[in-house]
């Protein structure tokens, strides 16, 4: 009839085990060739590697805000136009020329400088926080060089923007013309 002996059963089981081992080995070789890794290994590699995405984004934001502090932005333009309008409404036509210049143009100039200074301060703060972050993070994991470079660029632009905003606000740089 169709009965197997013990030896035949053991031999068949060993052959099945060898087939499974050969299949696992082939899969491992295929993974090595294609670069695919089992999910556990990929998850461990992702958790072990630090992600500097947030720091990189903050560095770019710092540089962008520093650039806006130098070139001016939409918010500064709108604030200056608002101050110009307020100066025109509050100044009477009988006021002296110096008063009219101060009310219409001087306040707008200072408002524009104030907004540029605020952008510069925010650029400075964000840049310094990004540069100081590794001191409070995981030791032994250095920050990529490009993040440091962009952060230093944001800090430098912030310092220059803040200096120019202060000079503009105090009329040391391109002050209002005198009327008389």
PyMOL commands that set and color helices and strands:
alter all, ss='L'
color gray80, all
select helices_A, chain A and resi 6-34+39-48+53-71+74-90+97-136+145-169
alter helices_A, ss='H'
color red, helices_A
deselect
rebuild
show_as cartoon
